[in-house]
Amino acid sequence: MRIGFIGLGRMGANMVRRLVRDGHEVVVYNRTPEKTTEIAGEGATASYSIAELVSKLEKPRAVWVMVPAGDATEAQITELLEHLEPGDTIIDGGNTNFHDDVRRHTELAAKGIHYVDAGTSGGIWGLQVGYCLMVGGDAEAVTPLEPIFTSLAPKDGYLHIGGPGSGHYVKMVHNGIEYGLMQAYAEGFEIMHASDYDLDLAAISELWMQGSVVRSWLLELAGRAFRANGPDLEHLKGFVADSGEGRWTVQEAIDHDVPAPVITLSLLTRFRSRQDDSYGAKVLAALRNEFGGHAVKTD
């Protein structure tokens, strides 16, 4: 089928490549025209404005938006609405807050335009192995797009989750779980790295992939990272960003009185990673010195 695609970043470009490879006609637009030209050279149809993109699509049109969540997505949808007509569909494949999805669905429905939220997982490996798609929206909007979803996903890797916002809601919790898994691996490997044994962490990662109960794709990636960067990871800085879903997952747990200590602490650990010298740690050191005379380190 024919679809418009906005946003050709690391994930977006590979998603377009996968769709083109499966025989779909994809009209692409990116804020930087060089990327548009590059992907057009691989079989997509180039457009250099939103108006041009919409003009090259057949009615009813479907446009996938794959730009950073928040203001960038909001601005892109606002511009799209200047050119779309009743019966058209916008798919948001970014990491949008599900509350925004519910709001947009209502606003767009009043204009006769469908809105679909597609939680997308797969990262830079999606071109090769496919993208896990968690899709929310009305069935009348989702069903006609299933050829796109099944092309992007591996076998059994697409599911219509439910109504508006449900796709991004499930993707949010998915990423919260991911925080906890990553933190557990990080702590375990740090313990082994600090041990008195001369341990080959890459080899251990690969060993655990062979039938162990802790095997996973994240563990496989850990092994690749140790092979590429060495066991000390000396070329990397321990600064860990978060894209929002972990915070939203913790807030949702609070709102529903669900204890989620692992995910919460994983999020807070990421915050700690961004501090060169924690003020809170300084307070702890000062207090220990005051009540117990414990030694402190000074500059």
C-alpha positions in Angstrom: 0.0 0.0 0.0 1.0 3.7 -0.2 1.9 5.6 2.9 3.5 8.9 3.8 6.4 8.8 6.3 7.7 11.8 8.2 11.0 11.5 10.1 14.0 9.7 8.8 16.2 9.3 11.9 17.9 6.1 13.0 14.6 4.2 13.4 12.5 6.0 10.8 14.9 5.5 7.9 15.2 1.8 8.6 11.4 1.5 8.9 11.0 3.0 5.5 13.7 0.7 4.1 11.8 -2.3 5.5 8.5 -1.1 4.0 10.1 -0.5 0.6 11.7 -3.9 0.7 8.3 -5.5 1.3 6.8 -3.7 -1.8 5.1 -0.7 -0.2 5.1 2.7 -1.8 6.5 5.2 0.7 6.5 8.9 0.3 9.0 10.4 2.6 9.8 13.8 4.2 12.5 14.8 6.5 13.4 18.2 8.0 16.9 17.9 6.5 16.5 17.3 2.7 19.7 15.4 2.4 18.2 12.5 4.3 15.1 12.5 2.1 17.3 12.4 -1.0 19.3 9.5 0.5 16.3 7.4 1.2 14.7 8.2 -2.1 17.8 6.7 -3.7 16.8 3.4 -2.0 13.3 3.2 -3.5 11.2 5.7 -1.6 9.4 8.7 -3.2 10.9 12.0 -2.1 9.0 15.1 -1.0 10.5 18.3 0.4 7.5 19.7 2.1 4.5 18.5 4.0 2.2 19.8 1.3 4.2 17.9 -1.4 4.0 14.7 0.7 0.3 14.9 1.1 -0.2 15.7 -2.6 1.6 12.5 -3.6 -0.7 10.2 -1.5 -4.0 8.7 -2.7 -7.2 9.3 -0.7 -7.8 8.2 2.0 -4.3 9.1 3.0 -2.2 7.6 5.8 0.8 9.4 7.2 3.2 7.9 9.8 4.9 10.5 12.0 8.3 9.3 13.5 9.8 12.3 15.2 10.7 13.0 18.8 7.7 13.0 21.2 6.4 16.2 22.6 6.6 19.5 20.9 8.1 18.1 17.7 5.3 15.6 17.2 2.7 18.2 18.1 4.0 20.7 15.6 4.2 18.1 12.8 0.6 17.0 13.4 -0.6 20.6 13.5 1.1 21.2 10.1 -0.3 18.0 8.7 -3.8 19.0 9.6 -3.5 22.0 7.3 -3.4 19.5 4.3 -5.4 16.4 5.3 -9.1 15.8 4.8 -11.8 13.8 6.6 -11.1 10.1 6.2 -7.3 10.4 6.3 -5.2 8.9 9.1 -2.3 10.0 11.2 -0.1 7.3 12.9 2.2 8.5 15.7 5.0 6.0 16.0 7.1 7.9 18.6 7.2 7.6 22.3 4.2 9.8 23.0 2.5 10.1 26.4 -0.8 8.2 26.2 -2.7 11.1 27.7 -1.7 13.1 24.6 -2.9 10.3 22.4 -6.4 10.4 24.0 -6.5 14.2 23.6 -5.4 14.1 20.0 -7.8 11.3 19.1 -10.7 13.5 20.3 -9.5 16.6 18.6 -8.8 14.8 15.2 -12.1 12.9 15.4 -13.9 16.2 15.4 -12.3 17.0 12.1 -13.1 13.5 10.7 -9.5 12.4 10.8 -8.4 9.1 12.3 -5.5 8.9 14.8 -3.5 5.7 15.6 -0.8 5.4 18.3 1.8 2.8 17.4 4.3 2.0 20.2 7.4 0.9 18.4 10.3 -1.2 19.8 13.3 -2.5 18.0 15.8 0.3 17.9 18.5 0.3 15.2 18.1 -3.5 14.8 14.5 -3.3 13.5 15.5 -3.4 9.8 17.0 -6.8 10.3 14.7 -8.4 12.8 11.6 -6.3 12.7 9.8 -4.0 15.0 7.5 -5.0 17.9 4.4 -2.9 17.3 1.9 -2.1 20.1 -1.0 -0.3 18.3 -3.9 1.6 19.8 -6.8 3.2 18.1 -10.3 2.6 16.7 -10.6 -0.7 14.7 -11.9 1.2 11.6 -8.6 3.1 11.5 -6.2 0.3 12.5 -7.5 -2.5 10.3 -6.8 -0.9 6.9 -3.2 -0.3 8.0 -2.4 -3.9 9.0 -0.4 -4.5 5.8 2.0 -1.8 7.0 2.1 -3.2 10.5 2.7 -6.8 9.5 5.5 -5.7 7.1 7.3 -3.8 9.8 6.9 -6.5 12.5 8.4 -9.9 12.7 6.0 -12.9 12.8 3.5 -12.4 15.7 5.2 -9.0 16.5 2.1 -6.8 15.9 -0.9 -6.5 18.1 -3.9 -4.1 18.1 -3.9 -3.5 21.8 -7.1 -1.6 22.2 -8.6 1.9 22.0 -6.8 5.3 21.6 -3.7 5.6 23.7 -3.4 1.9 24.6 -0.5 1.3 22.2 1.7 4.0 23.8 0.5 3.0 27.2 1.8 -0.6 26.8 5.0 0.8 25.2 5.4 3.0 28.2 5.2 0.1 30.6 7.5 -2.0 28.3 10.1 0.7 28.6 9.7 0.8 32.4 10.4 -2.9 32.5 13.4 -2.3 30.3 14.8 0.1 32.8 14.6 -2.5 35.6 16.2 -5.3 33.4 19.0 -3.0 32.3 19.7 -2.0 35.9 19.9 -5.6 37.1 22.3 -6.5 34.4 24.4 -3.4 35.1 24.6 -4.2 38.8 25.5 -7.8 38.3 28.3 -7.0 35.8 29.6 -4.4 38.1 29.9 -6.9 41.0 31.8 -9.3 38.7 34.0 -6.5 37.4 34.9 -5.6 41.0 35.7 -9.2 42.0 39.1 -10.7 42.7 38.6 -13.0 39.8 39.9 -12.1 36.3 36.5 -12.6 34.6 35.8 -12.3 30.9 32.5 -10.5 31.0 31.9 -10.8 27.2 32.3 -14.6 27.4 30.1 -14.8 30.5 27.4 -12.8 28.6 27.6 -15.2 25.7 27.6 -18.2 28.1 24.4 -17.0 29.8 22.7 -16.8 26.4 23.0 -20.6 26.2 20.0 -21.9 28.1 20.3 -19.7 31.2 17.2 -18.3 32.8 18.6 -14.8 32.5 19.2 -14.9 28.8 17.7 -12.1 26.7 18.4 -9.8 23.8 19.7 -7.2 26.3 22.2 -9.7 27.6 23.3 -10.4 24.0 23.8 -6.7 23.5 25.8 -6.5 26.7 28.2 -9.1 25.3 28.5 -7.1 22.1 29.3 -4.0 24.1 32.0 -5.7 26.1 33.6 -7.1 22.9 33.5 -3.7 21.3 34.6 -1.5 24.2 36.6 -3.8 26.5 35.6 -5.0 30.0 36.4 -1.6 31.6 34.2 0.3 29.1 36.8 3.0 29.5 35.8 5.0 26.4 32.2 5.5 27.7 30.8 7.9 30.2 28.3 6.7 32.7 25.7 9.3 31.8 22.4 7.7 31.2 19.5 9.7 29.8 15.8 8.8 29.9 13.2 9.5 27.2 10.3 9.9 29.5 8.5 6.5 29.6 10.2 5.4 32.8 8.9 8.6 34.6 5.5 8.0 33.2 5.5 4.4 34.3 6.4 5.4 37.8 3.7 8.1 37.8 1.1 5.6 36.6 2.2 3.2 39.4 1.7 5.9 41.9 -1.7 6.9 40.5 -2.9 3.3 40.8 -1.3 2.5 44.1 0.9 -0.2 42.5 4.3 -0.8 44.2 7.0 -0.7 41.6 10.3 -0.3 43.5 12.6 -1.9 40.9 11.4 0.4 38.1 11.4 3.4 40.4 14.9 2.9 41.6 16.1 2.2 38.1 14.8 5.6 37.1 16.4 7.3 40.1 19.7 5.6 39.3 19.7 7.2 35.9 19.2 10.6 37.5 22.2 9.8 39.7 24.4 9.0 36.7 24.1 12.6 35.5 25.7 14.1 38.6 29.4 14.5 38.5 29.5 14.9 42.3 26.3 14.3 44.2 25.4 17.1 46.6 23.4 14.5 48.5 26.5 12.3 48.9 28.4 15.3 50.3 25.6 15.8 52.9 25.9 12.1 53.9 29.7 12.4 54.2 29.3 15.6 56.3 26.8 14.0 58.6 28.9 10.8 59.2 31.8 13.1 60.1 29.7 15.2 62.5 28.1 12.3 64.5 30.9 9.7 64.3 34.0 11.5 63.4 34.3 9.4 60.2 37.0 10.6 57.8 35.9 12.7 54.8 37.7 13.3 51.5 38.2 16.9 50.4 39.4 18.5 47.2 
